[in-house]
Amino acid sequence: MVLVWFRKAEDVARLGAGFDVSRATTYRYRDDGIAVLAAQAPDLHTTLRGWPTTAGPISSRTGTLLL
């Protein structure tokens, strides 16, 4: 359900109806799912420390080259 919410940016009421759960349950599942994903994600400092050695230069959406 959380992945569908991220992908489609679906209204919570419609999302819950698609999974046959109430709006309150949909909000709870969404918030719990986001918390689980956030807990598993590396923090910014760890990511930036490992970035120069694990990846080459990348460009942003505006075309700026990030080294």
GROMACS elastic network, one bead per residue, 0.5 to 0.9 nm:
[ bonds ]
;  ai    aj funct       b0    kb
    1     4     6  0.51434   500
    1     5     6  0.62405   500
    1     6     6  0.87673   500
    1    15     6  0.76379   500
    1    16     6  0.83828   500
    1    19     6  0.77245   500
    1    26     6  0.81436   500
    1    29     6  0.75879   500
    1    30     6  0.71179   500
    1    33     6  0.84577   500
    2     5     6  0.50026   500
    2     6     6  0.62676   500
    2     7     6  0.86040   500
    2    29     6  0.72718   500
    2    30     6  0.52663   500
    2    31     6  0.83831   500
    2    32     6  0.88551   500
    2    33     6  0.59186   500
    2    34     6  0.72237   500
    3     6     6  0.50895   500
    3     7     6  0.60564   500
    3     8     6  0.85001   500
    3    30     6  0.89560   500
    3    33     6  0.86618   500
    4     7     6  0.50684   500
    4     8     6  0.58479   500
    4     9     6  0.75549   500
    4    10     6  0.75910   500
    4    15     6  0.80878   500
    5     8     6  0.55321   500
    5     9     6  0.50120   500
    5    10     6  0.54899   500
    5    11     6  0.80647   500
    5    12     6  0.79510   500
    5    15     6  0.72666   500
    5    30     6  0.77406   500
    6     9     6  0.55100   500
    6    10     6  0.79964   500
    7    10     6  0.81548   500
    8    11     6  0.88945   500
    9    12     6  0.86809   500
   10    13     6  0.83754   500
   10    14     6  0.67937   500
   10    15     6  0.59616   500
   11    14     6  0.53900   500
   11    15     6  0.60566   500
   11    16     6  0.86331   500
   12    16     6  0.60476   500
   12    17     6  0.84959   500
   12    23     6  0.65381   500
   12    26     6  0.65873   500
   12    27     6  0.69845   500
   12    30     6  0.89008   500
   13    16     6  0.52634   500
   13    17     6  0.62151   500
   13    18     6  0.87499   500
   13    22     6  0.76926   500
   13    23     6  0.53815   500
   13    24     6  0.89699   500
   13    26     6  0.77336   500
   14    17     6  0.50174   500
   14    18     6  0.62527   500
   14    19     6  0.88608   500
   14    23     6  0.85733   500
   15    18     6  0.52141   500
   15    19     6  0.66741   500
   15    20     6  0.86484   500
   15    21     6  0.86849   500
   15    23     6  0.84350   500
   15    26     6  0.73965   500
   16    19     6  0.51899   500
   16    20     6  0.58477   500
   16    22     6  0.58516   500
   16    23     6  0.57986   500
   16    24     6  0.87414   500
   16    25     6  0.77050   500
   16    26     6  0.53091   500
   16    27     6  0.85454   500
   17    21     6  0.60453   500
   17    22     6  0.71224   500
   17    23     6  0.79779   500
   17    26     6  0.89571   500
   18    21     6  0.78659   500
   19    22     6  0.88631   500
   19    26     6  0.87275   500
   21    24     6  0.82839   500
   21    25     6  0.62156   500
   21    26     6  0.65066   500
   22    25     6  0.52056   500
   22    26     6  0.61702   500
   22    27     6  0.87401   500
   23    27     6  0.62666   500
   23    28     6  0.86529   500
   24    27     6  0.52035   500
   24    28     6  0.62536   500
   24    29     6  0.86713   500
   25    29     6  0.60325   500
   25    30     6  0.84122   500
   26    29     6  0.51437   500
   26    30     6  0.59890   500
   26    31     6  0.84960   500
   27    30     6  0.50954   500
   27    31     6  0.60601   500
   27    32     6  0.84842   500
   28    31     6  0.51956   500
   28    32     6  0.60007   500
   28    33     6  0.84127   500
   29    32     6  0.51156   500
   29    33     6  0.59210   500
   29    34     6  0.85117   500
   30    33     6  0.51467   500
   30    34     6  0.61831   500
   30    35     6  0.86318   500
   31    34     6  0.51880   500
   31    35     6  0.62258   500
   31    36     6  0.87603   500
   32    35     6  0.50694   500
   32    36     6  0.62946   500
   32    37     6  0.87517   500
   33    36     6  0.51363   500
   33    37     6  0.62665   500
   33    38     6  0.85561   500
   34    37     6  0.51358   500
   34    38     6  0.60058   500
   34    39     6  0.85334   500
   35    38     6  0.50792   500
   35    39     6  0.60896   500
   35    40     6  0.87347   500
   36    39     6  0.51996   500
   36    40     6  0.64881   500
   36    41     6  0.88641   500
   37    40     6  0.52984   500
   37    41     6  0.63080   500
   38    41     6  0.51692   500
   38    42     6  0.82802   500
   39    42     6  0.80316   500
   42    45     6  0.83034   500
   42    46     6  0.63860   500
   42    47     6  0.64212   500
   43    46     6  0.55556   500
   43    47     6  0.63685   500
   43    48     6  0.88138   500
   44    47     6  0.51186   500
   44    48     6  0.61044   500
   44    49     6  0.85566   500
   45    48     6  0.51881   500
   45    49     6  0.60729   500
   45    50     6  0.86755   500
   46    49     6  0.52041   500
   46    50     6  0.63422   500
   46    51     6  0.85368   500
   47    50     6  0.53773   500
   47    51     6  0.59277   500
   48    51     6  0.50708   500
   48    52     6  0.75491   500
   49    52     6  0.71853   500
   49    53     6  0.83386   500
   50    53     6  0.57703   500
   50    54     6  0.61708   500
   50    55     6  0.85333   500
   51    54     6  0.52377   500
   51    55     6  0.58004   500
   51    56     6  0.81855   500
   52    55     6  0.57915   500
   52    56     6  0.67063   500
   52    57     6  0.81670   500
   52    67     6  0.77105   500
   53    56     6  0.77515   500
   55    58     6  0.81465   500
   56    67     6  0.72597   500
   57    65     6  0.68039   500
   57    66     6  0.56575   500
   58    64     6  0.84257   500
   58    65     6  0.59344   500
   58    66     6  0.53571   500
   58    67     6  0.68042   500
   59    62     6  0.77341   500
   59    63     6  0.54195   500
   59    64     6  0.53517   500
   59    66     6  0.56258   500
   59    67     6  0.85753   500
   60    63     6  0.51903   500
   60    64     6  0.53666   500
   60    65     6  0.66393   500
   60    66     6  0.71550   500
   61    64     6  0.74204   500
   62    65     6  0.89853   500
